[in-house]
Amino acid sequence: MTSIDRLTDLCPPPPAAPSTDWSSTERALGMPLPTDYKQIADAYGPGAFCGFLHLYHPHAPTRWTSLTGPMPATIRTQLHHDRDSGTHPVPHDPRHLFAMGVTDNGEYLFWITESAGAPEKWTIAANEARGPQWYTYGGGLADFLTALLSGRETVPLFPDSLLTQGVFFTPTAPAPTPAPVDTAPQPRTGMTADASDIRAWARANGYDVPDRGRIPVAILEAWEKAGNG
């Protein structure tokens, strides 16, 4: 049984997902992508595992979770700043960290791309949303997700209640065509709008949003879908 088979047995994908022209996507990104990521993206489409973990996807409905949007470059710029300023430790060279997922709490999921031309060797890292802690996993994405969702692997940065409601995937409506690749980083907040405006809007609309740190992706997407941003 392959890694993707184990994952889909554990967490059944939705009936249909958008197809992606991976050759064009990889050419636009300027790098190959791991086979297991492409299989996961083709099987599940955009959405969230356990209502919490969003993998970036070429067909994501908003730029906050788009693999080809500005977030990977924005996050890399922030990591360079954190390392150079001493704000937070960064245990890996930011040049070798490519953001490809985000949680509703604001943790980012990365590929460690030290073997630039060998994506099957890329391993996984995650960083704390509002703190200095990092987590690493010495395998690929499909194996990581299977270990996480089966309870065999615990990520200290993630909530203990992650699997309380069971293992499931919630799809989101895909964009009809992939977003064009955007490698220009946004301001270090990762947003074009002022964070205080988004927090004020979120609270006025009944969302629980932290006073500081990263704004959860669900709130960012709701803000954008409401015609803001």
WODALIN-V202686 format. One record per backbone hydrogen bond with DSSP energy under -0.5 kcal/mol. NH is the residue of the N-H (numbers start at 0). CO is the residue of the C=O. E is the energy in kcal/mol with one decimal. If there is no record, write none. Layout:
((NH,CO,E) (NH,CO,E))
//
This chain:
((5,1,-2.2) (6,2,-2.0) (7,3,-2.6) (8,4,-2.1) (9,5,-1.7) (10,6,-3.0) (21,19,-1.4) (24,20,-2.2) (25,21,-3.0) (26,22,-2.1) (27,23,-2.4) (28,24,-2.4) (29,25,-1.6) (30,25,-1.5) (37,33,-1.9) (38,34,-2.3) (39,35,-2.4) (40,36,-3.0) (41,37,-2.3) (42,38,-2.1) (43,39,-2.9) (44,39,-0.5) (44,40,-1.7) (47,169,-2.1) (48,52,-2.8) (49,167,-3.5) (50,47,-0.6) (51,48,-2.2) (52,48,-2.2) (53,51,-0.7) (53,101,-2.9) (54,46,-0.6) (54,52,-0.5) (55,99,-2.6) (56,64,-2.0) (59,56,-1.8) (64,61,-1.1) (65,62,-0.9) (66,56,-0.7) (68,65,-1.0) (70,62,-0.5) (73,69,-2.4) (74,70,-3.1) (75,71,-1.9) (76,72,-2.2) (77,73,-2.1) (78,74,-2.4) (79,75,-2.2) (80,76,-2.1) (81,77,-2.9) (82,78,-2.6) (83,79,-2.8) (84,80,-2.5) (85,81,-1.1) (86,81,-0.9) (87,81,-0.7) (95,92,-2.8) (96,93,-1.6) (97,95,-0.5) (97,110,-2.1) (98,96,-0.5) (99,108,-3.1) (100,108,-1.1) (101,53,-2.5) (102,106,-2.3) (103,51,-1.3) (105,102,-1.3) (107,126,-0.7) (108,100,-2.5) (109,124,-3.3) (110,97,-2.3) (111,122,-2.5) (112,95,-2.6) (112,110,-0.8) (115,113,-1.4) (117,114,-2.1) (120,117,-2.2) (121,118,-1.4) (122,111,-1.0) (123,136,-2.1) (124,109,-1.9) (125,134,-2.4) (126,107,-1.5) (127,132,-2.9) (130,127,-0.7) (134,125,-2.6) (136,123,-2.9) (138,136,-0.5) (143,139,-2.2) (144,140,-2.9) (145,141,-2.3) (146,142,-2.5) (147,143,-2.8) (148,144,-3.0) (149,145,-1.6) (150,146,-0.6) (150,147,-0.9) (151,146,-1.1) (152,146,-2.2) (155,153,-0.7) (157,154,-2.1) (161,158,-1.5) (163,160,-1.7) (165,162,-1.8) (167,165,-0.6) (169,47,-2.8) (170,168,-0.6) (171,45,-2.1) (174,58,-3.2) (178,57,-1.4) (181,67,-2.4) (182,180,-0.5) (184,182,-0.7) (189,186,-3.5) (196,193,-0.7) (197,193,-1.6) (198,194,-2.6) (199,195,-2.3) (200,196,-2.5) (201,197,-2.8) (202,198,-2.6) (203,199,-2.1) (204,200,-1.2) (204,201,-0.5) (205,202,-1.5) (206,201,-3.0) (208,206,-0.8) (216,102,-0.7) (218,215,-0.8) (219,215,-1.9) (220,216,-2.7) (221,217,-2.0) (222,218,-2.7) (223,219,-2.2) (224,220,-2.8) (225,221,-1.5) (226,223,-1.7) (227,222,-1.7))
//
